[in-house]
Amino acid sequence: MMGSMQVLSIVIQKASANNLAGSAVLNLLQTQAKAMAGDNSIRPLLEKMAQCASNAYRGILERGD
């Protein structure tokens, strides 16, 4: 659990420090998931986050918001 929280904290810090939004956040999540490829507890979490964020982003693009 602490490992997951630490990785989430890192992702949030990177996104915040670089003012990431939209597809840049998706790229960050995918990059972090690839970096954690050997960690079978954290990688699925990051992949699920990327999938959920992708679905939300696609919905925004389809609506034209």
N, C-alpha and C positions, 0 to 999 in steps of 0.2 A: 504494500500500500504506500509506504513512504517513497519508494522508487517512482511510482506513478505520479505522486504529488510533486516530486522533485522535477520530473520531466515536464509536467504541465506548467510548473513555475518557470522553467527555462523557456518553454514555447511562448508563454505570455510575456516574459521579459523581452525576448527577441522581437516579438510582434510589436510590443509597445515602444521599445527603443528605436525601432526603425519605422514607426508609424505605418505599419503594414495594414492593408485592407484588401478585400476582394480576392483576386487570384493570387496575390502575393502571400496571403495567409494560407491558401491551399498549398502553394509551393513549399512554404515553411513546414507545414504538417507532413507533407510527403517526404521532404528531405529528412526530417527528424525520424519518421517511421523507417526510412531506409537505413539511417544511422543506427537504429536500434534493432536491426534485422535479427541479431542473435539473441535478443531478449524476448522470450515467448510470453512474458506477462505485460510488457509495456508496448511492444510493437502493435498488438491487436487494438489496444486503446487508441493509439495514434491513428491507426488505419480507420477505425470507426469514426473518430473525430473528423478525419479528412473526408470520409464518405458523407457524413451528415452535413459538413460545411459545403461540400460539392453540390449536394442536393439543394440546399438553401440558395447557393449562388446561382445555380441553374434556374431555379424558380424566379429569382430576381431578373435574370437575363430574359427569360421567356415573357415576363410581364412587361419588361421595358422600363423598370423603375430606375 
